[in-house]
Amino acid sequence: MQPGPLADLLRDCIAAGDFTRILDTYAPGAELDASLPGARVKRRGPDAIAGVLSGCFQGTGSVVEWTPTAGEAGVGSADGDWPVDDREAV
């Protein structure tokens, strides 16, 4: 299973530090379950997901390495971790 356009959009949002573009992409019941810098977070719904990601990835940055995977539950990173604030790996 290929990650597809959602993974590309998520990468672009991380690089831009702007997650407003995902608001119309995620379903109302979409869930985020991630290990982010400083905490493990679980959020439901596009607004909540965009809010937590915006808090972690403020401003623009470079995504140096990007290896998303896709599965039954959605899109994730190859190693199960989310990028740190300097956006060096996913």
N, C-alpha and C positions, 0 to 999 in steps of 0.2 A: 504494500500500500504506500503510495507516494504522499508526502505532506501537502502539496498543492498550493493554491493561491492564498489560503488562510495563513500558512506558514510564512509566505512571502510578505503578506500584509503585516503580520506581527513583527517580522524583522525590520521592515520599513518604519513601523511605529516606534520600536526600540531605538533605532538610529536617530529618528527625529525627536524623540522625547514627547511625542504627541499621539495620544491614544484615542482621540475623538473619532478617527476613521473606523474604529472597530465597533462603535456604537450601533451602526446599522447592519453590521456583519454578524454579530453574535445573536443567537436566539434568546428570547426572554429568560429561558431556564438554563442558559449556558453556565458552566461551572469552571472556576479556576482553582486548582489544588496545586500549590507550588511552594518550593523552598526558595524564598527570596532573601536578600541580605538582611540579616537580623531576625528573621522569623519564618515560620511555616504559616502560610495563609491559605484560607479557603474562602472564596467569594462566589456569589451567585448573581447572575444578571449582568448585562453589558455595562451599566453605569458603575456598579461596584467593582467589576473587573478593571475597567478603564481607570477608575480612581486609584486603586492600589498600585497598578502598574505605573501610572503617572507619578505617584509618590516615590517610586523606586528609581525611575529613569527620567530625571528632570533634565531638560535641555538636550541639545544635540550631542551625538557621539558617533564613534565608528564601531560597527560590529565587525570584529576582526575574524572571528571564526563562527560559522553557522552550520550546524548539522542537525536539522530537525528530523524527527521521526513521526510517523503516523500510525495510529492503532485504533482499536475499537472505541477507546475513550477520547480520542482527539489527537492533537498535535503536542509533542513535547521535545525535549532535547535528547540527544543520543545518550548522554550520561545521567539523565534524570535530574540534572541541576539547571537552575536558571542562571543567567549571566550575573556577574557582580556589577556594581554600579559603574565600573569603567567599561562595561560592555565588551570585554575581551573574549568571551566564549559563551556559546550556547550549545 
